[in-house]
Amino acid sequence: MEGTKGLVKLYRNHNAGFPFGFLKEKKAVVTYVPLVLTSAVGGAMTWVMTKKGNFLEKAGFVLAFSGALSNLTERLARGYVVDYFSIQRGRLKNVVLNLGDVYIFVGGTILLLKELAGTIKNR
């Protein structure tokens, strides 16, 4: 990809399974597990949105839900998710992602760090 000095490589990868194509032959599992998890994250996000403050928690849930909903919509419409870029560093060279995956990762990381900070603060 131009402007990245070879750090980002573009692909067009149809992923019918979980990460790395795991369980791609189990179409029902690969459809319904993300449906249930996306619904759970959406419910948690709805509850968190009613609370005052908690900006980081809200941001984490919004990012995670947005990414999950994007991937779920694509999976339901096409039967697979299109992954399209890879970061060309070390072990990451074998990982092909899309923006939904990045949003889920960043949102989950924010939620994890907020929870860890709260645990450390309460000690």
C-alpha positions in Angstrom: 0.0 0.0 0.0 1.5 3.3 -1.1 2.6 5.6 1.7 3.2 2.9 4.3 6.7 1.9 3.2 5.6 -1.7 2.9 4.2 -1.8 6.4 0.6 -2.5 5.2 -0.2 -5.1 2.5 -3.7 -5.2 0.9 -5.5 -8.4 0.3 -9.0 -9.7 -0.6 -9.6 -12.6 1.7 -13.0 -14.2 2.1 -13.1 -15.6 5.6 -16.1 -17.9 6.1 -15.0 -18.9 9.7 -13.7 -17.4 12.8 -10.1 -15.9 12.8 -7.7 -17.8 10.6 -10.7 -19.6 9.0 -11.3 -21.6 12.2 -14.6 -23.7 12.1 -15.3 -22.4 8.5 -17.1 -25.7 7.8 -19.5 -25.1 10.8 -21.6 -22.4 9.1 -24.3 -22.4 11.8 -21.8 -22.0 14.6 -19.9 -19.2 12.8 -23.2 -17.4 12.2 -25.0 -17.8 15.5 -22.1 -17.3 18.0 -21.4 -13.8 16.6 -25.1 -13.0 16.5 -25.4 -13.9 20.2 -22.2 -12.1 21.2 -23.0 -9.0 19.2 -26.5 -8.9 20.8 -24.9 -9.2 24.3 -22.4 -6.4 23.6 -25.2 -4.3 22.2 -27.3 -4.9 25.4 -24.3 -4.0 27.6 -23.6 -0.9 25.6 -27.3 0.2 25.9 -27.1 -0.2 29.7 -23.7 1.7 29.9 -25.1 4.5 27.8 -27.7 5.3 30.5 -25.0 6.0 33.1 -23.5 9.4 33.6 -19.8 9.9 32.8 -17.9 6.6 32.0 -16.6 8.0 28.7 -13.9 5.3 28.3 -16.4 2.5 29.0 -18.9 4.0 26.5 -16.2 4.4 23.9 -15.0 0.8 24.4 -18.5 -0.6 24.0 -19.3 1.6 21.0 -16.1 0.5 19.2 -16.5 -3.2 20.0 -20.2 -3.1 19.0 -19.6 -1.2 15.8 -16.9 -3.7 14.7 -19.0 -6.7 15.7 -22.1 -5.4 13.9 -20.1 -4.6 10.8 -18.7 -8.2 10.6 -22.0 -9.8 11.5 -23.9 -7.8 8.8 -21.3 -8.9 6.2 -21.4 -12.5 7.4 -25.3 -12.6 7.2 -25.4 -10.9 3.8 -22.5 -12.8 2.1 -21.8 -15.9 4.2 -18.3 -14.6 4.9 -16.3 -11.6 6.0 -13.9 -9.8 3.7 -10.6 -9.3 5.4 -8.3 -6.9 3.4 -5.2 -5.7 5.1 -2.2 -7.0 7.0 0.6 -5.3 8.9 3.9 -6.6 7.6 5.8 -7.0 10.9 6.9 -10.2 12.6 4.1 -12.6 13.3 1.4 -10.1 12.2 2.4 -10.9 8.6 0.1 -14.0 8.8 -2.9 -12.0 10.1 -5.4 -10.5 7.6 -7.9 -8.0 9.1 -10.6 -5.6 8.3 -11.7 -2.4 10.1 -14.4 -4.2 12.1 -11.7 -6.5 13.6 -9.6 -3.4 14.5 -12.6 -1.7 16.2 -13.4 -4.9 18.2 -9.8 -5.2 19.3 -9.4 -1.5 20.2 -12.8 -1.4 22.0 -12.0 -4.6 23.9 -8.6 -3.3 24.9 -10.1 0.0 26.2 -12.6 -2.0 28.3 -9.9 -4.3 29.6 -7.6 -1.5 30.6 -10.4 0.4 32.3 -11.3 -2.7 34.3 -7.6 -3.3 35.2 -7.2 0.3 36.3 -10.4 0.1 38.4 -9.1 -3.1 40.1 -5.7 -1.6 40.8 -7.4 1.6 42.2 -9.7 -0.4 44.5 -6.8 -2.4 46.1 
